[in-house]
Amino acid sequence: MKKADKAARILEMLEELYPNPPIPLDHKDPYTLLIAVLLSAQTTDKKVNEVTPELFKAADNPHDMAQLEVDDIKHLIRQIGLANSKAKNIRRLSEMLVEKYDGEVPANMELLEELPGVGHKTASVVMIQAFGDPAFPVDTHIHRLCARWGLSDGSTVEKTEADCKKLFPKSSWIKLHLQIIYFGREYCPARSHDLTECPICSWAATKKRIAEEAKNLPARMRNKKKASA
């Protein structure tokens, strides 16, 4: 099956499974979304949503956040991984928003990437979810699944992003990155995943890929497959 045909079928299936995927990070505006996405690096969305209520109660805008001490921010996000560096970035990012943009989050990819702690993926998420600008943020779920499905070689997240943008229509990007994330969480985990039983991997993955990942299945899962064969 050609990649384009495969992508079209995957898009159709994901649209049926997740017609209206919710944004997983709780927020009320571009600024709180930016902070939540920054915090989500190497941390689960669930943990971020547990921490942000108290953080945003103390400061939910750049002006107030810039007035907090770094140690105060760190204390409020202490359950989050990399809390020390994230606290510093949040404080300096907030100061820059006040100094350069009158406290507003710029709706511009390049300007967002100039902010401390904001990389390409974070900027892409903000652009797509806060401003509705077509972008294709690639997280670990998307990177892994697109490699499994044979849509990209999985060499880098940048390559995966470029390949997906070529394969999927631009009009689908706003929802698609969330649809793939939800599918990965529900059906396609990183470990102990039997590709032959996955709604998409079972037909989209190559025989070589299926065989390679089968070797990493726990013995109990391999034995179960042999018994049912």
C-alpha atoms as an extended CHARMM CRD file, in Angstrom:
* protein
*
       229  EXT
         1         1  MET       CA              0.0000000000        0.0000000000        0.0000000000  PROA      1               0.0000000000
         2         2  LYS       CA              1.2910000000        3.4380000000       -0.9280000000  PROA      2               0.0000000000
         3         3  LYS       CA              1.9700000000        5.8840000000        1.8970000000  PROA      3               0.0000000000
         4         4  ALA       CA             -0.6650000000        8.2880000000        0.6070000000  PROA      4               0.0000000000
         5         5  ASP       CA             -3.3440000000        5.5640000000        0.5970000000  PROA      5               0.0000000000
         6         6  LYS       CA             -2.2440000000        4.4060000000        4.0260000000  PROA      6               0.0000000000
         7         7  ALA       CA             -2.4220000000        7.9610000000        5.4120000000  PROA      7               0.0000000000
         8         8  ALA       CA             -5.8990000000        8.4480000000        3.9540000000  PROA      8               0.0000000000
         9         9  ARG       CA             -7.1840000000        5.2610000000        5.6020000000  PROA      9               0.0000000000
        10        10  ILE       CA             -5.5720000000        6.1510000000        8.9280000000  PROA      10              0.0000000000
        11        11  LEU       CA             -7.1110000000        9.6180000000        8.8220000000  PROA      11              0.0000000000
        12        12  GLU       CA            -10.5410000000        8.1280000000        8.1720000000  PROA      12              0.0000000000
        13        13  MET       CA            -10.2130000000        5.6910000000       11.0980000000  PROA      13              0.0000000000
        14        14  LEU       CA             -8.9850000000        8.3480000000       13.5220000000  PROA      14              0.0000000000
        15        15  GLU       CA            -11.8260000000       10.6660000000       12.5160000000  PROA      15              0.0000000000
        16        16  GLU       CA            -14.3020000000        7.9110000000       13.3700000000  PROA      16              0.0000000000
        17        17  LEU       CA            -12.6330000000        7.1690000000       16.7040000000  PROA      17              0.0000000000
        18        18  TYR       CA            -11.9940000000       10.7480000000       17.8130000000  PROA      18              0.0000000000
        19        19  PRO       CA            -14.2420000000       13.1790000000       15.8990000000  PROA      19              0.0000000000
        20        20  ASN       CA            -13.7890000000       15.9320000000       18.4810000000  PROA      20              0.0000000000
        21        21  PRO       CA            -10.5930000000       15.3040000000       20.4790000000  PROA      21              0.0000000000
        22        22  PRO       CA            -10.3630000000       17.5940000000       23.5340000000  PROA      22              0.0000000000
        23        23  ILE       CA             -7.2090000000       19.5430000000       24.3270000000  PROA      23              0.0000000000
        24        24  PRO       CA             -5.6320000000       17.4890000000       27.1530000000  PROA      24              0.0000000000
        25        25  LEU       CA             -4.0500000000       20.4190000000       29.0340000000  PROA      25              0.0000000000
        26        26  ASP       CA             -6.3610000000       22.5930000000       31.1190000000  PROA      26              0.0000000000
        27        27  HSD       CA             -6.0620000000       26.2860000000       30.2620000000  PROA      27              0.0000000000
        28        28  LYS       CA             -8.1800000000       29.3940000000       29.7320000000  PROA      28              0.0000000000
        29        29  ASP       CA             -6.1400000000       31.5070000000       27.3040000000  PROA      29              0.0000000000
        30        30  PRO       CA             -2.9380000000       31.4820000000       25.2070000000  PROA      30              0.0000000000
        31        31  TYR       CA             -0.7380000000       32.3380000000       28.1900000000  PROA      31              0.0000000000
        32        32  THR       CA             -1.9650000000       29.5690000000       30.4800000000  PROA      32              0.0000000000
        33        33  LEU       CA             -1.7670000000       27.1510000000       27.5460000000  PROA      33              0.0000000000
        34        34  LEU       CA              1.8170000000       28.1980000000       26.8700000000  PROA      34              0.0000000000
        35        35  ILE       CA              2.7790000000       27.6120000000       30.5000000000  PROA      35              0.0000000000
        36        36  ALA       CA              0.9770000000       24.2540000000       30.6250000000  PROA      36              0.0000000000
        37        37  VAL       CA              2.6780000000       23.0240000000       27.4520000000  PROA      37              0.0000000000
        38        38  LEU       CA              6.0640000000       24.1740000000       28.7350000000  PROA      38              0.0000000000
        39        39  LEU       CA              5.4550000000       22.2250000000       31.9450000000  PROA      39              0.0000000000
        40        40  SER       CA              4.3940000000       19.0920000000       30.0610000000  PROA      40              0.0000000000
        41        41  ALA       CA              7.8850000000       18.3180000000       28.7520000000  PROA      41              0.0000000000
        42        42  GLN       CA              8.9530000000       14.9260000000       30.1680000000  PROA      42              0.0000000000
        43        43  THR       CA              5.8230000000       14.9260000000       32.3440000000  PROA      43              0.0000000000
        44        44  THR       CA              2.3020000000       13.5840000000       31.8490000000  PROA      44              0.0000000000
        45        45  ASP       CA             -0.5840000000       15.8840000000       31.0060000000  PROA      45              0.0000000000
        46        46  LYS       CA             -2.3880000000       14.4900000000       34.0500000000  PROA      46              0.0000000000
        47        47  LYS       CA              0.3820000000       15.6570000000       36.3710000000  PROA      47              0.0000000000
        48        48  VAL       CA              0.4500000000       19.0960000000       34.7300000000  PROA      48              0.0000000000
        49        49  ASN       CA             -3.3040000000       19.4530000000       35.2340000000  PROA      49              0.0000000000
        50        50  GLU       CA             -2.8210000000       18.5860000000       38.9140000000  PROA      50              0.0000000000
        51        51  VAL       CA             -0.2300000000       21.3250000000       39.3640000000  PROA      51              0.0000000000
        52        52  THR       CA             -1.4980000000       24.2440000000       37.2930000000  PROA      52              0.0000000000
        53        53  PRO       CA             -4.5900000000       25.1340000000       39.3810000000  PROA      53              0.0000000000
        54        54  GLU       CA             -2.4250000000       26.3070000000       42.2880000000  PROA      54              0.0000000000
        55        55  LEU       CA              0.1180000000       27.8970000000       39.9670000000  PROA      55              0.0000000000
        56        56  PHE       CA             -2.5280000000       29.8670000000       38.0840000000  PROA      56              0.0000000000
        57        57  LYS       CA             -4.2420000000       30.7710000000       41.3360000000  PROA      57              0.0000000000
        58        58  ALA       CA             -1.0200000000       32.5360000000       42.2990000000  PROA      58              0.0000000000
        59        59  ALA       CA             -0.4630000000       34.0220000000       38.8340000000  PROA      59              0.0000000000
        60        60  ASP       CA             -2.4140000000       33.4180000000       35.6420000000  PROA      60              0.0000000000
        61        61  ASN       CA             -0.9290000000       36.1850000000       33.5160000000  PROA      61              0.0000000000
        62        62  PRO       CA              2.5780000000       37.3750000000       32.6050000000  PROA      62              0.0000000000
        63        63  HSD       CA              2.4220000000       40.5160000000       34.7590000000  PROA      63              0.0000000000
        64        64  ASP       CA              1.6670000000       38.6070000000       37.9710000000  PROA      64              0.0000000000
        65        65  MET       CA              3.9770000000       35.6890000000       37.1450000000  PROA      65              0.0000000000
        66        66  ALA       CA              6.8860000000       38.0670000000       36.5650000000  PROA      66              0.0000000000
        67        67  GLN       CA              6.4260000000       39.3610000000       40.1040000000  PROA      67              0.0000000000
        68        68  LEU       CA              6.8660000000       35.9430000000       41.6930000000  PROA      68              0.0000000000
        69        69  GLU       CA             10.2530000000       34.7210000000       42.8720000000  PROA      69              0.0000000000
        70        70  VAL       CA             11.6860000000       31.7570000000       40.9960000000  PROA      70              0.0000000000
        71        71  ASP       CA             11.6850000000       29.7520000000       44.2300000000  PROA      71              0.0000000000
        72        72  ASP       CA              7.9700000000       30.4410000000       44.6740000000  PROA      72              0.0000000000
        73        73  ILE       CA              7.2270000000       29.1710000000       41.1720000000  PROA      73              0.0000000000
        74        74  LYS       CA              9.4500000000       26.1640000000       41.7480000000  PROA      74              0.0000000000
        75        75  HSD       CA              7.5630000000       25.3370000000       44.9410000000  PROA      75              0.0000000000
        76        76  LEU       CA              4.2380000000       25.4730000000       43.1290000000  PROA      76              0.0000000000
        77        77  ILE       CA              5.4370000000       23.1190000000       40.3770000000  PROA      77              0.0000000000
        78        78  ARG       CA              7.6910000000       20.9550000000       42.5460000000  PROA      78              0.0000000000
        79        79  GLN       CA              5.8910000000       17.7340000000       41.5170000000  PROA      79              0.0000000000
        80        80  ILE       CA              6.8240000000       18.3490000000       37.8830000000  PROA      80              0.0000000000
        81        81  GLY       CA             10.0230000000       17.0150000000       36.3790000000  PROA      81              0.0000000000
        82        82  LEU       CA             12.7730000000       19.5880000000       35.7650000000  PROA      82              0.0000000000
        83        83  ALA       CA             10.9850000000       21.9870000000       38.1190000000  PROA      83              0.0000000000
        84        84  ASN       CA             14.0600000000       24.1320000000       38.7070000000  PROA      84              0.0000000000
        85        85  SER       CA             14.7680000000       24.9560000000       35.0650000000  PROA      85              0.0000000000
        86        86  LYS       CA             11.0790000000       25.2410000000       34.2200000000  PROA      86              0.0000000000
        87        87  ALA       CA             10.5300000000       27.7370000000       37.0470000000  PROA      87              0.0000000000
        88        88  LYS       CA             13.3700000000       29.8920000000       35.7470000000  PROA      88              0.0000000000
        89        89  ASN       CA             12.0180000000       29.7310000000       32.2000000000  PROA      89              0.0000000000
        90        90  ILE       CA              8.4800000000       30.5890000000       33.2900000000  PROA      90              0.0000000000
        91        91  ARG       CA              9.6890000000       33.6310000000       35.2100000000  PROA      91              0.0000000000
        92        92  ARG       CA             11.9320000000       34.9320000000       32.4150000000  PROA      92              0.0000000000
        93        93  LEU       CA              9.3780000000       34.0820000000       29.7060000000  PROA      93              0.0000000000
        94        94  SER       CA              6.7580000000       36.0980000000       31.5770000000  PROA      94              0.0000000000
        95        95  GLU       CA              9.1160000000       39.0470000000       31.9500000000  PROA      95              0.0000000000
        96        96  MET       CA              9.8180000000       38.9850000000       28.2150000000  PROA      96              0.0000000000
        97        97  LEU       CA              6.1260000000       38.9020000000       27.3440000000  PROA      97              0.0000000000
        98        98  VAL       CA              5.6030000000       42.0040000000       29.4760000000  PROA      98              0.0000000000
        99        99  GLU       CA              8.6860000000       43.7900000000       28.1640000000  PROA      99              0.0000000000
       100       100  LYS       CA              8.2870000000       43.0030000000       24.4620000000  PROA      100             0.0000000000
       101       101  TYR       CA              4.6220000000       42.2010000000       23.8300000000  PROA      101             0.0000000000
       102       102  ASP       CA              2.6240000000       44.1260000000       26.4640000000  PROA      102             0.0000000000
       103       103  GLY       CA              1.8440000000       40.8730000000       28.2480000000  PROA      103             0.0000000000
       104       104  GLU       CA              0.3660000000       39.1530000000       25.1880000000  PROA      104             0.0000000000
       105       105  VAL       CA              1.4860000000       35.8310000000       23.7510000000  PROA      105             0.0000000000
       106       106  PRO       CA              2.6290000000       36.4510000000       20.1580000000  PROA      106             0.0000000000
       107       107  ALA       CA              0.7700000000       34.4840000000       17.5020000000  PROA      107             0.0000000000
       108       108  ASN       CA              3.9890000000       33.8320000000       15.6230000000  PROA      108             0.0000000000
       109       109  MET       CA              6.0440000000       30.6460000000       15.5410000000  PROA      109             0.0000000000
       110       110  GLU       CA              9.4440000000       32.3240000000       15.3290000000  PROA      110             0.0000000000
       111       111  LEU       CA              8.6920000000       34.7810000000       18.1390000000  PROA      111             0.0000000000
       112       112  LEU       CA              7.4090000000       31.9990000000       20.3700000000  PROA      112             0.0000000000
       113       113  GLU       CA             10.5660000000       29.9700000000       19.8100000000  PROA      113             0.0000000000
       114       114  GLU       CA             12.6440000000       32.9130000000       21.0540000000  PROA      114             0.0000000000
       115       115  LEU       CA             11.0470000000       32.6100000000       24.5030000000  PROA      115             0.0000000000
       116       116  PRO       CA             12.9540000000       30.6760000000       27.2180000000  PROA      116             0.0000000000
       117       117  GLY       CA             11.9730000000       27.0350000000       27.4200000000  PROA      117             0.0000000000
       118       118  VAL       CA              9.8450000000       27.1860000000       24.2690000000  PROA      118             0.0000000000
       119       119  GLY       CA             11.0230000000       24.8330000000       21.5520000000  PROA      119             0.0000000000
       120       120  HSD       CA              9.5000000000       24.0670000000       18.1830000000  PROA      120             0.0000000000
       121       121  LYS       CA              7.0090000000       21.5250000000       19.5060000000  PROA      121             0.0000000000
       122       122  THR       CA              5.7700000000       23.7980000000       22.2830000000  PROA      122             0.0000000000
       123       123  ALA       CA              5.4320000000       26.7090000000       19.8710000000  PROA      123             0.0000000000
       124       124  SER       CA              3.5580000000       24.4860000000       17.4010000000  PROA      124             0.0000000000
       125       125  VAL       CA              1.0890000000       23.3600000000       20.0690000000  PROA      125             0.0000000000
       126       126  VAL       CA              0.3870000000       26.9620000000       21.0720000000  PROA      126             0.0000000000
       127       127  MET       CA             -0.0380000000       28.0670000000       17.4610000000  PROA      127             0.0000000000
       128       128  ILE       CA             -2.4440000000       25.2580000000       16.6680000000  PROA      128             0.0000000000
       129       129  GLN       CA             -4.4720000000       25.1580000000       19.8880000000  PROA      129             0.0000000000
       130       130  ALA       CA             -4.4780000000       28.8130000000       20.9260000000  PROA      130             0.0000000000
       131       131  PHE       CA             -4.5730000000       30.5080000000       17.5430000000  PROA      131             0.0000000000
       132       132  GLY       CA             -5.9680000000       27.8530000000       15.1940000000  PROA      132             0.0000000000
       133       133  ASP       CA             -2.9560000000       28.1310000000       12.9260000000  PROA      133             0.0000000000
       134       134  PRO       CA             -2.2870000000       24.8630000000       11.0590000000  PROA      134             0.0000000000
       135       135  ALA       CA              0.8340000000       23.2850000000       12.5180000000  PROA      135             0.0000000000
       136       136  PHE       CA              1.7880000000       19.6850000000       13.2150000000  PROA      136             0.0000000000
       137       137  PRO       CA              3.3800000000       19.2600000000       16.6530000000  PROA      137             0.0000000000
       138       138  VAL       CA              5.1680000000       15.9270000000       16.9410000000  PROA      138             0.0000000000
       139       139  ASP       CA              5.4260000000       14.4160000000       20.4160000000  PROA      139             0.0000000000
       140       140  THR       CA              6.7350000000       10.9850000000       21.4150000000  PROA      140             0.0000000000
       141       141  HSD       CA              3.3950000000        9.2930000000       20.6270000000  PROA      141             0.0000000000
       142       142  ILE       CA              3.2140000000       10.7040000000       17.1010000000  PROA      142             0.0000000000
       143       143  HSD       CA              6.8950000000       10.0420000000       16.4540000000  PROA      143             0.0000000000
       144       144  ARG       CA              6.5460000000        6.4080000000       17.5390000000  PROA      144             0.0000000000
       145       145  LEU       CA              3.2760000000        5.6720000000       15.7720000000  PROA      145             0.0000000000
       146       146  CYS       CA              4.2480000000        7.2050000000       12.4400000000  PROA      146             0.0000000000
       147       147  ALA       CA              7.3710000000        5.0370000000       12.4440000000  PROA      147             0.0000000000
       148       148  ARG       CA              5.3210000000        1.9420000000       13.2530000000  PROA      148             0.0000000000
       149       149  TRP       CA              2.8320000000        2.7460000000       10.5260000000  PROA      149             0.0000000000
       150       150  GLY       CA              5.5580000000        3.2550000000        7.9480000000  PROA      150             0.0000000000
       151       151  LEU       CA              4.6870000000        6.8950000000        7.3550000000  PROA      151             0.0000000000
       152       152  SER       CA              8.1720000000        8.0880000000        8.3680000000  PROA      152             0.0000000000
       153       153  ASP       CA             11.5070000000        6.4370000000        9.0280000000  PROA      153             0.0000000000
       154       154  GLY       CA             11.5300000000        7.6980000000       12.6060000000  PROA      154             0.0000000000
       155       155  SER       CA             15.0180000000        9.1370000000       12.3720000000  PROA      155             0.0000000000
       156       156  THR       CA             14.1100000000       12.5030000000       13.9300000000  PROA      156             0.0000000000
       157       157  VAL       CA             10.9740000000       14.3120000000       15.0720000000  PROA      157             0.0000000000
       158       158  GLU       CA             11.7210000000       16.9580000000       12.4530000000  PROA      158             0.0000000000
       159       159  LYS       CA             11.6470000000       14.3110000000        9.7320000000  PROA      159             0.0000000000
       160       160  THR       CA              8.4110000000       12.8740000000       11.1050000000  PROA      160             0.0000000000
       161       161  GLU       CA              6.8190000000       16.3230000000       11.1020000000  PROA      161             0.0000000000
       162       162  ALA       CA              7.8790000000       16.9920000000        7.5150000000  PROA      162             0.0000000000
       163       163  ASP       CA              6.6620000000       13.5850000000        6.3260000000  PROA      163             0.0000000000
       164       164  CYS       CA              3.2690000000       13.9840000000        8.0320000000  PROA      164             0.0000000000
       165       165  LYS       CA              2.7700000000       17.4270000000        6.5520000000  PROA      165             0.0000000000
       166       166  LYS       CA              3.2890000000       15.9520000000        3.0940000000  PROA      166             0.0000000000
       167       167  LEU       CA              0.9650000000       12.9950000000        3.6560000000  PROA      167             0.0000000000
       168       168  PHE       CA             -1.9730000000       14.5620000000        5.4660000000  PROA      168             0.0000000000
       169       169  PRO       CA             -4.0620000000       17.4950000000        4.1870000000  PROA      169             0.0000000000
       170       170  LYS       CA             -3.3770000000       20.7710000000        5.9650000000  PROA      170             0.0000000000
       171       171  SER       CA             -7.0380000000       21.0470000000        6.9030000000  PROA      171             0.0000000000
       172       172  SER       CA             -6.6810000000       17.9470000000        9.0960000000  PROA      172             0.0000000000
       173       173  TRP       CA             -3.6320000000       19.0120000000       11.1040000000  PROA      173             0.0000000000
       174       174  ILE       CA             -5.4370000000       20.8690000000       13.8870000000  PROA      174             0.0000000000
       175       175  LYS       CA             -7.2800000000       17.7300000000       14.9960000000  PROA      175             0.0000000000
       176       176  LEU       CA             -4.9800000000       15.0440000000       13.6730000000  PROA      176             0.0000000000
       177       177  HSD       CA             -2.0690000000       15.5150000000       16.0580000000  PROA      177             0.0000000000
       178       178  LEU       CA             -4.4760000000       15.1060000000       18.9990000000  PROA      178             0.0000000000
       179       179  GLN       CA             -6.2080000000       12.1410000000       17.3750000000  PROA      179             0.0000000000
       180       180  ILE       CA             -2.8970000000       10.3190000000       16.9870000000  PROA      180             0.0000000000
       181       181  ILE       CA             -1.9410000000       11.0990000000       20.5910000000  PROA      181             0.0000000000
       182       182  TYR       CA             -5.2190000000        9.6980000000       21.9190000000  PROA      182             0.0000000000
       183       183  PHE       CA             -4.9150000000        6.6310000000       19.7140000000  PROA      183             0.0000000000
       184       184  GLY       CA             -1.3940000000        6.0220000000       20.9930000000  PROA      184             0.0000000000
       185       185  ARG       CA             -2.5280000000        6.2010000000       24.5960000000  PROA      185             0.0000000000
       186       186  GLU       CA             -5.5360000000        3.9540000000       24.0990000000  PROA      186             0.0000000000
       187       187  TYR       CA             -4.4060000000        1.3940000000       21.5260000000  PROA      187             0.0000000000
       188       188  CYS       CA             -0.7150000000        1.7230000000       20.7300000000  PROA      188             0.0000000000
       189       189  PRO       CA              1.5670000000        1.8860000000       23.8120000000  PROA      189             0.0000000000
       190       190  ALA       CA              5.3280000000        2.0490000000       23.5720000000  PROA      190             0.0000000000
       191       191  ARG       CA              5.9540000000       -1.2750000000       25.3390000000  PROA      191             0.0000000000
       192       192  SER       CA              4.3590000000       -4.7200000000       25.3730000000  PROA      192             0.0000000000
       193       193  HSD       CA              2.3700000000       -3.8840000000       22.2650000000  PROA      193             0.0000000000
       194       194  ASP       CA              1.2380000000       -6.6880000000       19.9790000000  PROA      194             0.0000000000
       195       195  LEU       CA              1.1110000000       -4.9830000000       16.6010000000  PROA      195             0.0000000000
       196       196  THR       CA             -0.9970000000       -7.7760000000       15.1140000000  PROA      196             0.0000000000
       197       197  GLU       CA             -3.8690000000       -6.8890000000       17.4590000000  PROA      197             0.0000000000
       198       198  CYS       CA             -3.7010000000       -3.1160000000       16.9650000000  PROA      198             0.0000000000
       199       199  PRO       CA             -6.5010000000       -1.5400000000       14.8480000000  PROA      199             0.0000000000
       200       200  ILE       CA             -3.9420000000        0.2840000000       12.7110000000  PROA      200             0.0000000000
       201       201  CYS       CA             -0.5560000000       -1.3910000000       13.2220000000  PROA      201             0.0000000000
       202       202  SER       CA             -2.0410000000       -4.7640000000       12.2310000000  PROA      202             0.0000000000
       203       203  TRP       CA             -2.3670000000       -3.6400000000        8.6040000000  PROA      203             0.0000000000
       204       204  ALA       CA             -0.1880000000       -0.5130000000        8.3790000000  PROA      204             0.0000000000
       205       205  ALA       CA              3.0580000000       -1.8590000000        9.8650000000  PROA      205             0.0000000000
       206       206  THR       CA              5.4140000000       -3.8480000000        7.6830000000  PROA      206             0.0000000000
       207       207  LYS       CA              5.9380000000       -7.5610000000        8.3250000000  PROA      207             0.0000000000
       208       208  LYS       CA              9.5130000000       -6.7280000000        9.2690000000  PROA      208             0.0000000000
       209       209  ARG       CA              8.3900000000       -4.1680000000       11.8480000000  PROA      209             0.0000000000
       210       210  ILE       CA              5.8090000000       -6.5630000000       13.3100000000  PROA      210             0.0000000000
       211       211  ALA       CA              8.4380000000       -9.2960000000       13.6320000000  PROA      211             0.0000000000
       212       212  GLU       CA             10.9550000000       -6.9360000000       15.2350000000  PROA      212             0.0000000000
       213       213  GLU       CA              8.5240000000       -5.7080000000       17.8850000000  PROA      213             0.0000000000
       214       214  ALA       CA              7.2340000000       -9.2370000000       18.5260000000  PROA      214             0.0000000000
       215       215  LYS       CA             10.7010000000      -10.1150000000       19.8120000000  PROA      215             0.0000000000
       216       216  ASN       CA             10.2850000000       -7.5310000000       22.5730000000  PROA      216             0.0000000000
       217       217  LEU       CA              6.9460000000       -8.8450000000       23.8100000000  PROA      217             0.0000000000
       218       218  PRO       CA              6.9560000000      -10.4180000000       27.2900000000  PROA      218             0.0000000000
       219       219  ALA       CA              7.2000000000      -14.2070000000       27.2450000000  PROA      219             0.0000000000
       220       220  ARG       CA              3.6330000000      -14.6070000000       28.4990000000  PROA      220             0.0000000000
       221       221  MET       CA              2.3030000000      -12.6340000000       25.5130000000  PROA      221             0.0000000000
       222       222  ARG       CA              4.4320000000      -14.6030000000       23.0260000000  PROA      222             0.0000000000
       223       223  ASN       CA              3.2430000000      -17.9000000000       24.5120000000  PROA      223             0.0000000000
       224       224  LYS       CA             -0.3660000000      -16.7430000000       24.3360000000  PROA      224             0.0000000000
       225       225  LYS       CA              0.0420000000      -15.9580000000       20.6320000000  PROA      225             0.0000000000
       226       226  LYS       CA              1.5970000000      -19.3730000000       19.9530000000  PROA      226             0.0000000000
       227       227  ALA       CA             -1.2030000000      -21.1470000000       21.8130000000  PROA      227             0.0000000000
       228       228  SER       CA             -3.8850000000      -19.3620000000       19.8200000000  PROA      228             0.0000000000
       229       229  ALA       CA             -2.1360000000      -19.8860000000       16.4840000000  PROA      229             0.0000000000
